[in-house]
Each structure stands twice: as structure tokens, then as C-alpha cells.
Amino acid sequence: MKPTFGPWASAMDSGVHPHLNSFWRKRLAMLPALNQAPSGRTRIAVVVVAAIVVAALAVPTIRWATQHPVAESDRLTGDIRPADAPTERQKRELPVYRVEPPDVLVIETLGGVRPASDLLRPGDELMIRASNTLPIDPNGDPAQKELRTINGPYLVQADGTLDLGPEYGSVIIGDRTVAEARAAIEKHLREYAQLAFPKVAVSLTDVTPRESLSGERLVRPDGTIALGSFGSIYVNGLTLEEVKALVTERVARSIAHPTVRVDVVAYNSKVIYIVSDGIDGGQQVIRLPFVGNDTVLDALSQIEGLSGSVRNEIWVARPTGGSAAQILPVDWRKVTQDADTATNYQLLPGDRIYVKGSRLTLGRQASVDRRRFGRMPLGETQ
């Protein structure tokens, strides 16, 4: 019985065919031996050959797939929203705000008095009362009586001296504390007026601090803020309570028991971005300040609108600190037409809202509502 092998059946009698190439000649010459081989070995050989063929086909396919990733729009159609992603109805409590450049702070000092260690300067007014001074004749000249009385306000002169009148002369008290000024006056009265045991009381007529803080302070690129005559302090990465503690410590050198208020008037360091594909093949980026409660719908409401098809073409790319960002798909139709809040995510600092195949333009509110933010955010583009 002659085995039949398709187009090569006529070549089986002689074992070869003159027109077949050398490859098939070798293969056909092996056929008689294969027919005589046990069936088990034949099956094993067939399985091995099939495995090699499958592997040969799979390797190019895998290589092509790795070099041609799935498009973003196709990848985002699946439900990959993390269960813990904050949304409009389930917002997350944000961590304590930390100051960074170029935030703008408002700092005010309220109350407080001049400390006992504060040095006297020209222009300060002192209330001075003294006893055991020069004798006064009750029936004598009223003018002389007035000149020998030390009881009233006295002004520190430009040269730091205190004029006690022609009967007692002048004494230097500049750059001294009130207590040191009292001791200097008593010594002067003993030496100049030859008084045996003068007693002097000295106090400031106005204890209001000469310096105070009031106004806005920009966090500079090096992370510091200027406090006028109080110098500068480093505030980058600090909470408002920590900034308040530093300011209080600094101003306490010139103000006793100060009350300090610190707040943020411009949140310039925390932003979110809206990125869209332009009709000319480019991309448009809009930078909005982060205020802590905005959602995707809130952010997109600050632009003039969306054009083109945006169904399943909006997502939020959220930095995670690792190599891969967290992708949050937005179902725009459900968010807007069905009031579905499941994909109306609460935005976090650094979020990128990507709108694929649409064109965004700034509207009247796109810049920033000054009534809301207090000023124009830095780096705004359109």
C-alpha cells in the first residue's frame, strides 16, 4: 500500500522527484522511516514541532503589542476608578496646608506693649516724679518753685539726653532701659544737685510698640518672608500655626505679649491644570489655583466650554509620587446630563484634567475670580 502525501504522492515510488528542492528531498526521504516508527514517538515529535510553531508566532505578536500600547481613549473606557478616589459626594479631608513659594500671607500683630528690655530712643516721653529734691519755699517765687519740682513728662532729646531744667541740668539716658534711666537720674541728682537721698520714679507715657506688622507678605523663591525691621524668617513647608509661632518669637524681641494673626490670601503654590488637544494638533494648558474643594465640574466650569466629542475622552491624571500616575476616567455625559457624581472627582494639588480631542478657551471667569482668590494666580496661560 502506497501512502498518499498530496502533491508528492507520485514521487513516492522512486523516493525522490527531480523537480523538488533539496529541502523537501530530505524530508521525503525520511517518510519511510516515520511510517515504520512507533506511533508514540511520532505523536511526541508532532507536539514538539507544534510547540515550536506556536512560539515562533507568539514572539512577534508580543513584541508588537509592547511597542504599540493601547490608545489612552481605549484604555480609559474600562472602570479603573479606585474605590477610595474622593468624589463630589464623598470628599476627602485634606492635610494641613503648608506654605510654599509664591504664596502670599497676611501677617498682623495686635496688642502687646513695649517690653521692659526695650531701650529708650530720642522722642520717647517719660513721666518722672522725684522726692527729696531741692528745698522749696512755699512763700517764695512761684517760678523758682516750679523749676525745683520734678513731676511731669520729659522728652528724650535727639542726643539722648533728658533735660531736667536749670536747677538739675541734663542727664544722658539714651539707649538705656527705663530701669537704667531711673538709676542714672538718681545718680545725676546726687552728683549734680548735691542731693543726699533723691528718690525717682520713671515710666513711659506711651507703651504702645514702636513697630508692628500689618499687611501682605510674599513667600520668596528661597522660602523666606520679609518682616520689615524684624528681619526675615524661613517658612517654606511650614503650616500656618508654625509660621505664627516663628513670627511671634521674632516680634517678641520688641513687643511684649504680642498677638499675631497669620493667614493665606493667595494660594499660588497649589494648582491644578486643564490640558486639551488643540484643533491644530497642539495642546492648550490652563493653570487654576487649588482652593481645596473643587471637583472636575467646578474646574471645567471656569472655562468657556468644550467643543467636539468629549464622551469618554476626559480623565484626571493624578501624581502618586511613583513612576506611574493614577488615571481617573470621567464620564462627562453622566456627570452633566445624569447628575452622576461617581466620576466627578474631588481635585487634589497637581491634578491634570486631560480633555482629548477638544478645544478649550478662557472665558470671563477663566482667569480667576478675584472676589474668590483675592488676586491673579501666577503663571496663568491661555
C-alpha positions, 0 to 999 in steps of 0.5 A: 500500500502506497501512502498518499502525501498530496502533491508528492504522492507520485514521487513516492515510488522512486523516493525522490522527484527531480523537480523538488528542492533539496529541502523537501528531498530530505524530508521525503526521504525520511517518510519511510522511516516515520511510517515504520516508527512507533506511533508514540514517538511520532505523536511526541515529535508532532507536539514538539514541532507544534510547540515550536510553531506556536512560539515562533508566532507568539514572539512577534505578536508580543513584541508588537503589542509592547511597542504599540500600547493601547490608545489612552481613549481605549484604555480609559473606557474600562472602570479603573476608578479606585474605590477610595478616589474622593468624589463630589459626594464623598470628599476627602479631608485634606492635610494641613496646608503648608506654605510654599513659594509664591504664596502670599500671607497676611501677617498682623500683630495686635496688642502687646506693649513695649517690653521692659528690655526695650531701650529708650530712643530720642522722642520717647516721653517719660513721666518722672516724679522725684522726692527729696529734691531741692528745698522749696519755699512755699512763700517764695517765687512761684517760678523758682518753685516750679523749676525745683519740682520734678513731676511731669513728662520729659522728652528724650532729646535727639542726643539722648539726653533728658533735660531736667531744667536749670536747677538739675541740668541734663542727664544722658539716658539714651539707649538705656532701659527705663530701669537704667534711666531711673538709676542714672537720674538718681545718680545725676541728682546726687552728683549734680544737685548735691542731693543726699537721698533723691528718690525717682520714679520713671515710666513711659507715657506711651507703651504702645510698640514702636513697630508692628506688622500689618499687611501682605507678605510674599513667600520668596523663591528661597522660602523666606518672608520679609518682616520689615525691621524684624528681619526675615524668617524661613517658612517654606513647608511650614503650616500656618500655626508654625509660621505664627509661632516663628513670627511671634518669637521674632516680634517678641524681641520688641513687643511684649505679649504680642498677638499675631494673626497669620493667614493665606490670601493667595494660594499660588503654590497649589494648582491644578491644570486643564490640558486639551488637544488643540484643533491644530494638533497642539495642546492648550494648558490652563493653570487654576489655583487649588482652593481645596474643594473643587471637583472636575465640574467646578474646574471645567466650569471656569472655562468657556466650554468644550467643543467636539466629542468629549464622551469618554475622552476626559480623565484626571491624571493624578501624581502618586509620587511613583513612576506611574500616575493614577488615571481617573476616567470621567464620564462627562455625559453622566456627570452633566446630563445624569447628575452622576457624581461617581466620576466627578472627582474631588481635585487634589494639588497637581491634578491634570484634567486631560480633555482629548480631542477638544478645544478649550478657551478662557472665558470671563471667569477663566482667569480667576475670580478675584472676589474668590482668590483675592488676586491673579494666580501666577503663571496663568496661560491661555 
